[in-house]
Amino acid sequence: MENHTAESCRKANLAIRDTLDVVGGKWKLVLLSVLRSGKRGFNELSREANISPRILSKELQELEMNGLVKRMVCDTKPITVQYELTAYSKTLEPVLIEMEQWGERHRKKIISER
């Protein structure tokens, strides 16, 4: 890690806070990860992510508002809704991959220390 000035640290902290404002919390990155394998309906997302419908609805609205998820209302009876990643969300792919790899390494480390 290179030496930082007070100004570069301030900018880095601001950028990290901005990122966490968009993808922070317990569910957003999990939902983005689930959607990496393709479109999902609301109930599928709820089951796969193990998240309550009320919380899922809120999280999806925020992801959509930030341009990371696209909501499509399907002309079916009853009406169904599908969610998919946007092209913009693909910019988070390296972050998701790194977090997945780190999580796997961390789990192994913790288990091996027990």
C-alpha positions as CSV (number, residue, x, y, z in Angstrom):
1,M,0.0,0.0,0.0
2,E,1.4,3.4,-1.0
3,N,1.8,6.3,1.4
4,H,-1.3,8.4,1.6
5,T,-1.6,12.1,2.2
6,A,-4.4,13.5,4.3
7,E,-6.2,14.5,1.1
8,S,-5.8,11.1,-0.6
9,C,-7.1,9.4,2.6
10,R,-10.1,11.7,2.7
11,K,-10.9,10.9,-0.9
12,A,-10.5,7.2,-0.3
13,N,-12.7,7.3,2.7
14,L,-15.4,9.2,0.8
15,A,-15.2,6.7,-2.1
16,I,-15.5,3.7,0.3
17,R,-18.5,5.4,2.1
18,D,-20.2,6.0,-1.3
19,T,-19.7,2.3,-2.2
20,L,-21.1,1.1,1.1
21,D,-24.1,3.4,0.6
22,V,-24.9,1.6,-2.6
23,V,-24.0,-2.1,-1.8
24,G,-23.6,-2.1,2.0
25,G,-25.8,-4.0,4.4
26,K,-26.6,-7.7,4.8
27,W,-28.4,-8.4,1.6
28,K,-27.3,-6.3,-1.4
29,L,-24.2,-8.2,-2.4
30,V,-25.9,-11.5,-1.7
31,L,-28.7,-10.6,-4.1
32,L,-26.2,-9.4,-6.8
33,S,-24.4,-12.7,-6.4
34,V,-27.6,-14.7,-6.8
35,L,-28.5,-12.7,-9.9
36,R,-25.0,-13.4,-11.5
37,S,-26.4,-16.7,-12.7
38,G,-29.4,-15.1,-14.5
39,K,-32.9,-13.7,-14.1
40,R,-34.9,-14.6,-11.1
41,G,-38.5,-14.0,-10.0
42,F,-39.3,-12.4,-6.7
43,N,-40.1,-15.6,-4.9
44,E,-37.1,-17.4,-6.3
45,L,-34.8,-14.6,-5.0
46,S,-36.5,-14.7,-1.6
47,R,-35.9,-18.5,-1.3
48,E,-32.4,-18.5,-2.7
49,A,-31.2,-15.6,-0.6
50,N,-33.2,-16.7,2.4
51,I,-34.6,-13.2,2.8
52,S,-38.1,-12.1,3.8
53,P,-40.3,-10.6,1.1
54,R,-40.6,-7.3,2.9
55,I,-36.8,-6.8,3.2
56,L,-36.3,-8.2,-0.3
57,S,-38.7,-5.6,-1.8
58,K,-36.8,-2.8,-0.1
59,E,-33.4,-4.1,-1.1
60,L,-34.4,-4.6,-4.7
61,Q,-35.9,-1.1,-4.9
62,E,-32.6,0.4,-3.7
63,L,-30.5,-1.7,-6.1
64,E,-32.8,-0.7,-9.0
65,M,-32.6,3.0,-7.9
66,N,-28.8,2.8,-8.1
67,G,-28.9,1.2,-11.6
68,L,-27.6,-2.3,-10.5
69,V,-30.8,-4.3,-11.0
70,K,-33.5,-4.2,-13.7
71,R,-37.1,-5.0,-12.9
72,M,-39.3,-6.4,-15.6
73,V,-43.0,-6.9,-15.3
74,C,-44.0,-9.9,-17.4
75,D,-47.3,-10.1,-19.3
76,T,-48.5,-13.3,-17.6
77,K,-51.5,-14.3,-15.6
78,P,-51.0,-13.7,-12.8
79,I,-48.5,-10.9,-13.5
80,T,-45.0,-11.9,-12.6
81,V,-41.9,-9.8,-12.1
82,Q,-38.3,-10.8,-13.0
83,Y,-35.1,-9.2,-11.9
84,E,-31.8,-9.2,-13.6
85,L,-28.4,-7.5,-13.4
86,T,-27.8,-4.4,-15.5
87,A,-24.7,-3.9,-17.6
88,Y,-23.6,-1.4,-15.0
89,S,-23.7,-4.0,-12.2
90,K,-21.1,-6.0,-14.1
91,T,-18.6,-3.4,-12.9
92,L,-18.9,-4.9,-9.4
93,E,-17.9,-8.4,-10.7
94,P,-14.3,-8.1,-9.5
95,V,-15.4,-7.0,-6.1
96,L,-17.8,-10.0,-5.8
97,I,-15.2,-12.4,-7.0
98,E,-12.6,-11.1,-4.5
99,M,-15.1,-11.2,-1.6
100,E,-16.1,-14.7,-2.5
101,Q,-12.5,-15.9,-2.6
102,W,-11.7,-14.0,0.6
103,G,-14.7,-15.5,2.4
104,E,-13.7,-19.0,1.3
105,R,-10.1,-18.5,2.7
106,H,-11.4,-16.9,5.9
107,R,-13.8,-19.8,6.5
108,K,-11.0,-22.3,6.0
109,K,-8.7,-20.3,8.4
110,I,-11.3,-20.1,11.1
111,I,-12.3,-23.8,10.8
112,S,-8.6,-24.9,10.9
113,E,-8.0,-22.8,14.0
114,R,-10.7,-24.6,16.0
